[in-house]
Amino acid sequence: MPELSHRHRMLVLAICCLSLLIVSLDVTVLNVALPSMQQELNASVAGMQWTIDAYTLVLASLLMLAGSTADRIGRRKVFMAGLVVFTIGSVLCSLAPNLDLLIVFRMVQAVGGSMLNPVAMSIITNTFTDPRERARAIGVWGGVVGISMAAGPLVGGLLVDSVGWRSIFWLNLPVGLAALLLTWHYVPESRAPKARRPDPVGQLLVIALLGSLTYAIIEAPSSSALRTLTFGAIAVAALLGLLRYEPRRTEPLIDLRFFRSAPFSGATVIAVSAFAALSGFLFLSTLYLQNVRGLNALHAGLWMLPMAAMCFVCAPVSGRLVGSRGPRVPLLVAGVAMTASGVLFAAFEGETSNVTLVIGYVLFGLGFGFVNAPITNTAVSGMPRSQAGVAAAVASTSRQIGGTLGVAVIGAVLASGIQASAYKDTFVSAARPGWWIIAGCGLAVLVLGALTSGRWARGTAERTARQLEPVGERDVVGVRPEAGAGTGAGALRGEGRS
């Protein structure tokens, strides 16, 4: 990629952020619309889970394929294809006549979405070559999530109450078209110096693993034990197949050597935990505010503004902290805040009081705002630039896996404990195990953030970088923190030859 001016780099960042905006808006807006969709389509709790998880499941399954394909044939080309497919999928969703077709069209959306975020992150990684500038850019990238969380509930609530839930998918049409035109004119093409070959067996194993695991969890409350165990066994077999097959390939879909880096492995598990907590939090909050408190979609969105505002404010602060002091402080703050929020709802029924409801939303927004930047930055730090797309895709895949599991597990727990005849009376008690799961996810962020951001962890990242790229051929993505702190490869600074 040619060296760009500062203004051009900022424009590329803005274009990439547009793709994140439409994908993130799609999630937050959809959550507000769930009760209206449930009523019109006569759907069960499991049906609502599938409208979310069908999207995140396909997204998670294809992200690594999209990342490696973009590195091979061109990032701009794949990014533009993703915008086209995502926009078409959104239009189809708005026209869906029933729940089954809505789920199918959400999967079409996800095929396009899989080509957006990891590829956009790879474009950013290759555009911003200065480590500090990259950290700030990723902080802005994380702030877009806050914007979507702030705008999504309000815009979605307004559209649902005034036009209907189908209109929420119309939002993606103008934004998608604008991003497509801007990408065509301003984003330069780039690709990895050495093309990676496709790995169809690995791709099929990933799809089998994620699909069977999600189905087993969501359908467990209403399916037979035999069916649940069967799909669980398929998931285990697919996982074992990946662990055995991938190391034997010269260019695997998932390079398992990445996970020898403690910061990378920690970022992966933290991403799963944080986004499982987020998806479960939004799922429980939306159903509670509208189905139990009886609020309309717009008022429910207003109640969730404190969480969105904190996320919006804290995300860029977290990006600056990662750039200057490393990921440790943001991860510890995130873990404490998310754990406290989950405990407030689980142990003290925080949703039943207006004051504690707002406090819980503020705490969760604070925690989630701090967690996104260190995940992204740590995942790509120390990795060879030739594999930046794959490394970013693994981080993005972890987020989507977390989102899928959060809705699946917490939705299944809620469905098993709620009584349809006394929905409002049993919701709070049925949701309590779900809040404990969210608290546990926050605790995982805290513990792993402490364990994988110290000197020992940085040493494993340096050794992994040497294994991935021989000395003399190494061209790595690095983050240059202040003395005494670090992320990724630690001593590997900048992107020049080491």
C-alpha positions in Angstrom: 0.0 0.0 0.0 1.5 3.4 -0.9 2.2 6.0 1.8 -0.8 8.2 2.3 -1.1 11.7 3.6 -2.6 12.3 7.1 -5.8 13.6 5.6 -6.1 10.6 3.3 -5.5 8.2 6.2 -8.2 9.9 8.2 -10.6 9.5 5.3 -9.8 5.8 5.0 -10.4 5.4 8.7 -13.8 7.1 8.4 -14.8 4.9 5.5 -13.8 1.7 7.4 -15.7 3.0 10.4 -18.8 3.3 8.3 -18.8 -0.4 7.7 -18.5 -1.0 11.5 -21.3 1.4 12.0 -23.8 -0.4 9.8 -22.9 -3.8 11.3 -23.1 -2.5 14.9 -26.3 -0.5 14.3 -27.8 -3.7 12.9 -27.3 -5.5 16.2 -28.4 -2.7 18.6 -31.4 -1.7 16.5 -32.5 -5.3 16.1 -32.4 -5.8 19.9 -34.9 -3.0 20.4 -37.2 -4.4 17.8 -37.2 -7.9 19.2 -40.5 -7.7 21.1 -42.3 -6.2 18.1 -40.9 -8.8 15.8 -41.9 -11.5 18.3 -45.5 -10.3 18.4 -46.0 -9.9 14.6 -44.2 -13.1 13.7 -45.6 -15.1 16.6 -42.1 -16.3 17.6 -40.9 -18.0 20.7 -37.8 -17.0 22.8 -35.9 -19.5 20.7 -37.1 -17.9 17.5 -35.8 -14.5 18.7 -32.5 -16.1 19.6 -32.2 -17.4 16.0 -32.8 -14.0 14.5 -29.7 -12.8 16.3 -27.6 -16.0 16.3 -28.2 -17.0 12.6 -26.4 -13.7 11.8 -23.6 -14.0 14.3 -23.1 -17.7 13.6 -22.6 -17.3 9.8 -20.5 -14.2 10.5 -18.2 -16.1 12.9 -17.9 -19.0 10.5 -16.7 -16.9 7.6 -14.7 -14.2 9.1 -11.3 -16.0 8.9 -12.0 -17.1 5.4 -12.8 -13.5 4.5 -9.7 -12.2 6.1 -7.4 -14.6 4.4 -9.2 -14.1 1.0 -8.8 -10.4 1.3 -5.1 -10.8 2.0 -4.8 -12.9 -1.1 -7.0 -11.2 -3.8 -7.2 -7.7 -2.5 -8.7 -6.0 0.6 -10.6 -3.2 -1.2 -12.1 -5.7 -3.6 -13.4 -8.0 -0.8 -14.5 -5.0 1.3 -16.6 -3.6 -1.5 -18.2 -7.0 -2.2 -19.1 -7.2 1.5 -20.9 -3.9 1.3 -22.9 -5.0 -1.7 -24.0 -8.3 -0.2 -24.7 -6.8 3.2 -26.9 -4.0 1.7 -28.8 -6.5 -0.4 -29.4 -8.8 2.6 -30.7 -5.8 4.6 -33.3 -5.0 1.9 -34.4 -8.7 1.8 -34.8 -8.7 5.7 -37.1 -5.7 5.4 -39.3 -7.7 3.0 -39.3 -11.1 4.9 -42.9 -12.4 5.2 -42.2 -14.8 8.1 -39.7 -15.8 10.7 -38.0 -18.6 8.7 -37.3 -16.3 5.7 -36.1 -13.5 8.0 -33.6 -15.9 9.5 -32.4 -16.9 6.0 -32.0 -13.3 4.9 -30.1 -12.5 8.1 -27.7 -15.2 7.0 -27.3 -13.4 3.7 -26.6 -10.2 5.6 -23.9 -12.1 7.6 -22.1 -13.3 4.4 -21.6 -9.7 3.5 -20.8 -8.7 7.1 -18.0 -11.3 7.2 -16.2 -9.3 4.5 -16.4 -6.0 6.3 -15.0 -5.7 9.9 -11.9 -7.9 9.7 -11.0 -6.6 6.2 -11.5 -3.0 7.4 -9.3 -3.7 10.4 -6.6 -5.1 8.1 -6.9 -2.0 5.9 -6.5 0.2 9.0 -3.5 -1.9 10.2 -1.8 -1.4 6.9 -2.7 2.3 6.5 -1.6 3.5 9.9 2.1 2.4 10.1 3.0 4.4 13.3 2.2 2.4 16.4 0.8 5.3 18.4 -1.3 6.5 15.5 -2.6 3.0 15.0 -3.6 2.8 18.6 -5.5 6.0 18.4 -7.2 4.9 15.1 -8.3 1.7 16.8 -9.6 3.8 19.7 -11.8 5.7 17.2 -12.8 2.4 15.7 -14.0 1.2 19.1 -15.8 4.5 19.7 -18.0 3.8 16.7 -19.4 0.9 18.7 -20.4 3.5 21.3 -22.0 5.6 18.6 -24.0 2.7 17.4 -25.1 1.8 20.9 -26.2 5.4 21.5 -27.9 5.9 18.2 -29.2 2.4 17.7 -31.8 2.2 20.5 -33.0 5.7 19.8 -33.2 5.5 16.1 -34.5 1.9 16.2 -37.1 2.8 18.8 -38.3 5.7 16.9 -38.6 3.7 13.7 -40.3 0.7 15.3 -42.9 2.9 17.1 -43.6 5.1 14.0 -43.1 2.9 11.0 -42.6 -0.7 12.2 -39.8 -3.1 12.8 -39.1 -3.7 9.1 -37.8 -0.1 8.7 -34.8 -0.8 10.9 -33.2 -2.6 8.0 -33.7 0.4 5.7 -31.0 2.2 7.7 -28.3 0.1 6.1 -29.2 1.1 2.5 -28.0 4.7 2.4 -25.0 4.1 4.7 -23.9 1.0 2.7 -24.2 2.8 -0.7 -22.2 5.8 0.7 -19.5 3.5 2.0 -19.3 1.7 -1.3 -18.9 4.9 -3.4 -16.3 6.3 -1.0 -14.3 3.0 -0.9 -14.3 3.0 -4.7 -12.8 6.5 -4.9 -10.5 6.8 -1.9 -9.4 3.4 -0.5 -6.2 2.1 -2.2 -6.0 -1.6 -3.0 -3.6 -3.7 -0.8 -2.9 -7.4 -0.4 -0.4 -9.6 1.4 3.0 -10.1 -0.3 2.5 -13.8 -0.2 -0.9 -15.2 -1.1 -2.4 -17.8 1.3 -4.1 -20.9 -0.2 -7.7 -21.7 0.7 -8.4 -24.3 3.3 -11.9 -25.8 2.5 -11.6 -28.7 5.1 -10.8 -26.3 7.9 -13.6 -24.0 6.8 -16.1 -26.8 6.9 -14.9 -27.9 10.3 -15.4 -24.4 11.7 -18.9 -24.3 10.3 -19.7 -27.7 11.8 -18.3 -26.7 15.2 -20.1 -23.4 15.5 -23.4 -24.5 14.0 -23.8 -27.7 15.9 -22.8 -26.1 19.2 -25.2 -23.1 18.8 -28.1 -25.4 17.8 -27.5 -27.7 20.8 -27.6 -24.8 23.2 -30.6 -22.9 21.8 -32.8 -25.9 21.2 -31.8 -27.7 24.5 -34.9 -26.4 26.5 -37.3 -27.7 23.8 -35.5 -30.7 22.2 -34.9 -34.2 23.3 -31.8 -35.1 25.2 -30.7 -37.4 22.4 -30.8 -34.6 19.8 -28.9 -32.2 22.0 -26.2 -34.8 22.8 -25.9 -35.6 19.1 -25.2 -32.0 18.1 -22.9 -31.6 21.1 -21.0 -34.7 19.9 -20.7 -33.2 16.4 -19.3 -30.0 17.9 -16.7 -31.9 19.9 -15.7 -34.0 16.9 -15.3 -30.9 14.7 -13.1 -29.3 17.4 -10.9 -32.4 17.6 -10.7 -32.5 13.8 -9.5 -28.8 13.7 -6.8 -29.5 16.4 -5.6 -32.5 14.4 -5.9 -31.3 10.8 -4.9 -27.6 10.9 -1.3 -28.0 12.3 -0.6 -30.4 9.4 -1.2 -27.8 6.7 1.4 -25.4 5.5 -1.1 -22.6 5.2 -4.0 -23.4 7.5 -7.2 -21.4 7.9 -6.4 -21.1 11.6 -2.7 -20.9 12.4 -2.7 -22.5 15.8 0.8 -21.1 16.5 -0.9 -17.7 17.0 -2.2 -19.1 20.3 1.3 -19.7 21.7 1.3 -15.9 22.3 -0.4 -15.4 25.7 -1.5 -11.8 24.8 -3.1 -13.2 21.6 -4.8 -16.1 23.4 -5.9 -13.8 26.2 -7.4 -11.3 23.7 -9.3 -14.2 22.0 -10.9 -15.5 25.2 -11.5 -11.9 26.5 -13.3 -11.1 23.2 -15.5 -14.2 23.7 -16.3 -13.3 27.3 -16.9 -9.6 26.7 -19.2 -10.0 23.7 -21.1 -12.9 25.3 -21.7 -10.5 28.2 -22.8 -7.7 25.8 -25.2 -9.8 23.7 -26.7 -11.4 26.8 -27.0 -8.0 28.5 -28.8 -6.4 25.5 -31.1 -9.5 25.2 -32.2 -9.5 28.8 -32.5 -5.7 29.0 -34.7 -5.4 25.9 -37.1 -8.1 26.9 -37.3 -6.8 30.4 -37.9 -3.2 29.6 -40.6 -3.9 26.9 -42.2 -7.1 28.0 -42.1 -6.7 31.8 -42.1 -2.9 32.3 -44.4 -2.4 29.3 -42.3 0.4 27.7 -42.4 1.0 24.0 -39.3 0.6 21.8 -38.4 4.3 22.0 -38.6 4.6 25.8 -36.7 1.3 26.1 -34.0 2.8 24.0 -33.8 5.9 26.2 -33.4 3.8 29.3 -30.3 2.2 27.6 -28.7 5.5 26.8 -26.5 5.6 30.0 -24.8 2.4 28.9 -24.3 3.7 25.3 -23.0 7.1 26.5 -20.4 5.5 28.7 -19.2 3.2 25.9 -18.9 6.1 23.5 -16.9 8.2 26.0 -14.6 5.4 27.3 -13.7 3.7 24.0 -11.3 6.4 22.7 -9.9 6.9 26.2 -9.1 3.2 26.2 -7.4 3.4 22.8 -5.1 6.2 24.0 -4.3 4.2 27.2 -3.4 1.1 25.1 -1.1 3.3 22.9 0.7 4.9 25.8 0.7 2.3 28.6 -0.4 -1.0 27.1 -3.6 -3.0 27.6 -3.4 -3.9 31.3 -5.2 -0.9 32.8 -8.1 -0.8 30.3 -8.6 -4.6 30.8 -8.6 -4.4 34.6 -11.1 -1.4 34.5 -13.3 -3.3 32.1 -13.3 -6.5 34.1 -14.1 -4.8 37.4 -17.0 -2.7 35.9 -18.6 -5.5 34.0 -18.4 -7.9 36.9 -19.9 -5.3 39.3 -22.8 -4.7 36.8 -23.6 -8.4 36.5 -23.5 -8.9 40.3 -25.8 -5.8 40.8 -28.5 -7.4 38.7 -27.9 -11.0 39.8 -27.6 -10.6 43.6 -29.7 -7.4 44.2 -32.3 -7.5 41.3 -31.0 -4.2 40.1 -33.5 -4.0 37.2 -36.4 -3.6 39.7 -35.3 -0.1 40.9 -34.8 2.9 38.6 -31.7 4.0 40.4 -29.9 0.6 40.4 -31.0 0.0 36.8 -29.2 3.2 35.7 -26.2 2.4 37.8 -26.0 -1.1 36.3 -26.2 0.3 32.8 -23.5 2.9 33.5 -21.1 0.3 35.0 -21.6 -2.1 32.0 -21.1 0.7 29.5 -17.9 1.8 31.3 -16.6 -1.8 31.2 -17.5 -2.5 27.6 -16.1 0.8 26.5 -12.7 0.0 27.9 -12.5 -3.6 26.6 -12.7 -3.3 22.8 -9.5 -1.4 22.0 -7.1 -3.7 23.9 -8.7 -6.8 22.3 -8.1 -5.5 18.8 -4.7 -4.0 19.4 -3.3 -7.0 21.3 -4.6 -9.4 18.6 -2.7 -7.8 15.8 0.4 -6.7 17.8 3.5 -8.8 17.1 1.9 -10.6 14.1 3.5 -10.6 10.7 1.9 -8.0 8.4 1.5 -10.8 5.8 -1.0 -12.4 8.2 -2.6 -9.2 9.6 -5.9 -10.0 8.0 -6.1 -13.5 9.5 -5.0 -12.2 13.0 -7.7 -9.5 12.9 -10.2 -12.0 11.6 -9.5 -14.3 14.6 -10.2 -11.4 17.0 -13.4 -10.5 15.1 -14.4 -14.2 15.0 -14.0 -14.4 18.8 -16.3 -11.4 19.2 -19.0 -13.0 17.1 -18.6 -16.4 18.8 -19.0 -14.6 22.1 -22.1 -12.8 20.8 -23.6 -16.1 19.5 -22.9 -18.0 22.7 -24.2 -15.2 24.9 -27.6 -15.1 23.3 -27.7 -18.9 23.0 -26.8 -19.7 26.6 -28.5 -16.8 28.3 -31.6 -17.2 26.1 -31.7 -20.9 26.9 -31.4 -20.3 30.6 -34.2 -17.7 30.5 -36.5 -20.0 28.4 -36.1 -22.9 30.8 -37.0 -20.8 33.8 -39.8 -18.5 32.5 -43.4 -19.5 32.7 -45.6 -18.2 29.8 -48.7 -18.0 31.9 -46.9 -15.7 34.4 -44.3 -14.0 32.2 -44.0 -10.7 34.1 -44.0 -12.4 37.5 -41.3 -15.0 36.7 -39.0 -13.0 34.4 -36.8 -11.5 37.1 -36.1 -14.8 38.8 -35.7 -16.6 35.5 -33.2 -14.0 34.3 -31.0 -14.2 37.5 -28.8 -17.1 36.3 -28.2 -15.2 33.1 -27.0 -12.1 35.1 -24.6 -14.4 37.0 -23.2 -15.7 33.7 -22.6 -12.0 32.7 -20.9 -11.4 36.0 -18.7 -14.5 35.3 -17.8 -13.1 31.9 -16.7 -9.9 33.5 -14.6 -11.8 36.0 -12.9 -13.7 33.1 -12.0 -10.4 31.5 -10.5 -9.2 34.8 -8.4 -12.3 35.5 -7.2 -12.9 31.9 -6.4 -9.2 31.5 -4.1 -9.4 34.5 -2.5 -12.7 33.5 -1.9 -11.9 29.8 -0.5 -8.4 30.0 2.6 -8.8 32.1 6.3 -9.5 31.3 5.9 -13.2 30.9 3.0 -12.8 28.5 5.1 -10.3 26.4 7.9 -12.8 26.3 5.6 -15.5 24.8 4.5 -12.9 22.1 8.1 -12.2 21.2 8.8 -16.0 20.8 5.7 -16.5 18.8 6.7 -13.6 16.4 10.1 -15.2 15.8 8.5 -18.6 15.0 6.0 -17.1 12.6 8.6 -15.0 10.7 12.2 -15.9 10.5 14.8 -13.2 11.4 15.6 -11.2 8.3 12.2 -11.7 6.8 10.2 -10.4 9.7 7.7 -7.5 9.1 5.5 -7.2 12.1 2.7 -5.2 13.5 3.8 -3.6 16.8 2.6 -1.2 19.4 5.1 1.0 21.1 4.0 1.7 24.7 5.7 3.7 27.3 8.7 2.2 29.1 7.7 -0.6 31.4 4.5 -1.4 29.6 3.8 -3.2 26.4 1.5 -5.1 24.2 1.9 -7.8 21.6 5.5 -8.3 20.7 6.8 -5.9 23.3 10.2 -5.1 22.0 9.1 -5.4 18.4 8.4 -1.8 17.6 6.9 -0.2 14.6 6.5 -2.0 11.3 10.1 -1.8 10.0 12.4 -4.7 9.6 13.7 -6.1 12.9 
